[in-house]
Amino acid sequence: MLKLLDRAVARTLAGVRAVCIAQATALFLIVVLAVIGRWLGAAIGVLILGFGWIVFRYGIVFVKDFGPDMMETIPYTNYWYYVAVPISGALLLLFALKNIVDALRGRHESQIGQSVD
């Protein structure tokens, strides 16, 4: 009976060790990637800027192509809610540009949403 208990404890301990090692490794990788990401802030901002441009550009095409269609349940065109796509793209462009400028100026924290003095 004691051998069975010893084996169960040993297996449980091995499982706990494996989980702890996996969590410590994940934590280490997250910290390293966060540090690298902070130096690469401008590059990430450029990628976001590119995505914002795609959303903006093709959002306009989407509104032009499908905006005149009528909604299924009420007698209004789809312009009323499809226009949110290019507006979202424009906001992505604006905020990504601000983050790129902040990263190039050496600011590590974004100033978006804070009052301008």
C-alpha positions as CSV (number, residue, x, y, z in Angstrom):
1,M,0.0,0.0,0.0
2,L,2.8,2.4,0.8
3,K,4.5,1.6,-2.5
4,L,1.4,2.6,-4.3
5,L,1.2,5.9,-2.4
6,D,4.9,6.6,-3.1
7,R,4.3,6.0,-6.8
8,A,1.3,8.3,-6.9
9,V,3.2,11.0,-5.1
10,A,6.2,10.6,-7.4
11,R,4.0,10.8,-10.5
12,T,2.1,13.9,-9.1
13,L,5.4,15.5,-8.4
14,A,6.7,14.8,-11.9
15,G,3.6,16.4,-13.3
16,V,3.8,19.5,-11.1
17,R,7.5,19.9,-12.1
18,A,6.6,19.7,-15.8
19,V,3.9,22.3,-15.4
20,C,6.2,24.6,-13.4
21,I,8.9,24.3,-16.0
22,A,6.5,25.0,-18.8
23,Q,5.1,28.1,-17.1
24,A,8.6,29.4,-16.2
25,T,9.7,28.9,-19.8
26,A,6.6,30.7,-21.1
27,L,7.1,33.6,-18.7
28,F,10.7,33.9,-19.8
29,L,9.8,33.9,-23.5
30,I,7.0,36.5,-22.9
31,V,9.4,38.9,-21.1
32,V,12.0,38.5,-23.8
33,L,9.5,39.1,-26.6
34,A,8.1,42.1,-24.7
35,V,11.5,43.7,-24.5
36,I,12.2,43.0,-28.2
37,G,8.7,44.3,-29.1
38,R,9.4,47.6,-27.3
39,W,12.5,48.2,-29.5
40,L,10.5,47.1,-32.6
41,G,7.6,49.4,-31.8
42,A,8.0,51.4,-35.0
43,A,8.2,48.3,-37.2
44,I,5.0,46.9,-35.6
45,G,3.4,50.3,-36.1
46,V,4.3,50.2,-39.8
47,L,2.6,46.8,-40.1
48,I,-0.5,48.2,-38.3
49,L,-0.4,51.2,-40.6
50,G,-0.4,48.9,-43.6
51,F,-3.3,46.9,-42.3
52,G,-5.2,50.2,-41.6
53,W,-4.6,51.3,-45.2
54,I,-6.0,48.0,-46.5
55,V,-9.1,48.3,-44.3
56,F,-9.5,52.0,-45.3
57,R,-8.9,51.5,-49.1
58,Y,-11.0,48.3,-49.5
59,G,-13.6,49.6,-47.1
60,I,-14.3,52.4,-49.5
61,V,-14.6,49.9,-52.3
62,F,-16.9,47.8,-50.2
63,V,-19.2,50.7,-49.4
64,K,-19.3,51.7,-53.1
65,D,-20.1,48.2,-54.2
66,F,-22.6,47.1,-51.6
67,G,-23.8,50.3,-50.0
68,P,-26.7,50.9,-52.4
69,D,-28.2,47.5,-51.6
70,M,-31.3,47.5,-49.5
71,M,-31.4,45.9,-46.0
72,E,-33.4,42.8,-45.7
73,T,-35.8,43.8,-43.0
74,I,-36.1,47.6,-43.1
75,P,-36.3,49.9,-46.1
76,Y,-32.8,51.5,-45.8
77,T,-29.6,51.1,-47.7
78,N,-26.5,49.5,-46.3
79,Y,-24.6,52.7,-46.3
80,W,-25.7,53.3,-42.7
81,Y,-23.5,50.6,-41.2
82,Y,-21.0,49.7,-44.0
83,V,-19.4,53.2,-43.7
84,A,-18.0,52.0,-40.4
85,V,-15.3,50.0,-42.2
86,P,-13.5,52.8,-43.9
87,I,-13.9,55.0,-40.8
88,S,-12.3,52.2,-38.7
89,G,-9.4,52.0,-41.3
90,A,-8.9,55.8,-41.1
91,L,-8.8,55.6,-37.3
92,L,-6.3,52.7,-37.5
93,L,-4.1,54.9,-39.8
94,L,-4.3,57.8,-37.4
95,F,-3.4,55.9,-34.2
96,A,-0.7,53.8,-35.9
97,L,0.9,56.9,-37.3
98,K,0.9,58.4,-33.8
99,N,2.4,55.3,-32.3
100,I,5.2,55.2,-34.9
101,V,6.0,58.9,-34.2
102,D,6.1,58.1,-30.5
103,A,8.3,55.1,-31.0
104,L,10.8,57.0,-33.2
105,R,10.9,59.9,-30.6
106,G,11.8,57.3,-27.9
107,R,8.6,57.4,-26.0
108,H,7.8,54.0,-24.6
109,E,4.3,54.8,-23.5
110,S,1.7,56.0,-26.0
111,Q,0.2,59.4,-25.3
112,I,-3.1,58.6,-27.1
113,G,-6.1,59.5,-24.9
114,Q,-4.2,61.9,-22.7
115,S,-4.8,65.6,-22.7
116,V,-2.4,67.8,-24.8
117,D,-0.8,70.7,-22.9
